[in-house]
Amino acid sequence: MHHSSGFLKLVEQARKRIKECTSEDVHARIARGEKFHFIDVREDHEYWIDHASGASHLSKGILERDIEAVIPDKQAEIVLYCGGGYRSVLAADALQQMGYQNVESMRGGIKAWRDAGFPLEKDKAI
């Protein structure tokens, strides 16, 4: 996908303020049974096609509006991902601005997860 220079500049600025992790890091945490919120911030139709096993869904369009009802604990560990790791960087930055202190963006997004061969799920409504 081709991204505009303005969008990429915004992502790079936000990337300096947030923490990132790899899909391998996240998969290992799940395998160890660690408790954290694993959230797919892609659009509904993207999530329905497939998503990382165990992930919940709050699209970037509603994340800031709904996050405090879904995860009221500002100390909770949260890992966000999107398609390629750009939108989740912006989402992580926004959550930090809202006071969330343990937020990470998964580099490479669902593409990195798929490429690593990690488990996927499909929405049960389809």
C-alpha positions in Angstrom: 0.0 0.0 0.0 1.2 3.5 -0.8 1.1 5.9 2.1 1.2 9.7 1.7 4.2 11.6 2.9 2.1 13.5 5.4 0.8 10.4 6.9 4.3 8.8 7.1 5.6 11.9 8.8 2.9 11.8 11.4 3.6 8.2 12.1 7.3 8.8 12.4 6.7 11.6 14.9 4.4 9.4 17.0 6.8 6.5 16.8 9.4 8.5 18.8 6.9 8.8 21.7 5.7 5.2 21.9 7.0 1.7 22.6 6.9 -1.0 19.9 7.2 -4.8 20.1 7.4 -7.6 17.6 4.9 -10.2 16.7 7.3 -12.7 18.1 7.3 -10.8 21.4 3.5 -10.9 21.6 3.2 -14.5 20.6 5.7 -15.5 23.3 3.8 -13.5 25.9 0.6 -15.3 24.9 2.4 -18.7 25.1 3.6 -17.8 28.6 0.0 -17.0 29.7 0.7 -13.4 30.4 -2.3 -11.2 30.9 -2.6 -8.2 28.6 -5.1 -6.6 26.3 -4.4 -7.5 22.6 -6.4 -5.1 20.4 -6.8 -5.0 16.7 -7.4 -1.4 15.6 -8.2 -2.1 12.0 -11.5 -1.4 10.4 -14.4 -3.9 11.0 -14.2 -5.5 7.5 -10.5 -6.1 8.0 -11.0 -7.8 11.4 -13.8 -10.0 10.0 -11.6 -11.4 7.3 -9.1 -12.6 9.9 -7.3 -11.4 13.0 -4.6 -12.6 15.4 -5.9 -15.4 17.7 -7.0 -14.0 21.0 -7.2 -10.4 19.8 -10.2 -8.2 20.6 -11.4 -5.4 18.3 -11.7 -1.7 18.7 -11.2 0.1 15.4 -9.1 3.2 15.4 -12.2 5.1 14.5 -13.8 4.4 17.9 -10.8 3.6 20.0 -10.4 6.9 21.8 -14.2 7.1 22.3 -14.7 3.6 23.8 -11.3 2.6 25.4 -12.1 3.9 28.9 -15.3 1.8 29.0 -13.5 -1.3 27.7 -10.2 -0.8 29.7 -10.8 1.6 32.6 -7.4 0.8 34.2 -4.9 3.2 32.8 -2.1 1.0 34.1 -3.3 -2.1 32.1 -0.9 -3.6 29.6 -2.2 -3.0 26.1 -0.7 -4.2 22.7 -2.3 -2.7 19.6 -1.9 -3.8 16.0 -3.2 -2.9 12.6 -2.5 -4.0 9.0 1.1 -2.9 8.8 2.1 -1.2 12.0 1.2 2.4 11.1 -2.3 3.0 12.5 -1.4 1.2 15.7 1.5 3.6 16.2 -0.9 6.6 16.0 -3.4 4.7 18.2 -0.8 4.0 20.9 0.2 7.7 20.8 -3.4 8.7 21.3 -3.9 6.3 24.2 -0.8 7.6 25.9 -2.1 11.1 25.6 -5.3 9.8 27.3 -3.2 8.6 30.3 -2.6 5.0 29.4 0.9 4.1 30.5 1.6 0.6 29.3 0.7 0.7 25.6 2.7 -0.9 22.8 2.3 -1.1 19.0 3.1 -4.3 17.3 5.6 -3.6 14.5 4.5 -4.9 11.1 0.9 -5.5 12.2 -1.2 -8.4 11.1 1.1 -8.8 8.1 4.0 -9.7 10.4 1.8 -12.0 12.4 0.6 -13.8 9.3 4.2 -14.0 7.9 5.4 -15.6 11.1 2.7 -18.3 10.8 1.0 -17.4 14.1 -2.6 -18.5 14.7 -5.4 -16.5 13.1 -9.2 -16.5 13.8 -12.1 -15.5 11.6 -15.1 -13.5 12.9 -17.8 -16.0 13.9 -20.5 -13.9 12.1 -19.0 -14.8 8.7 
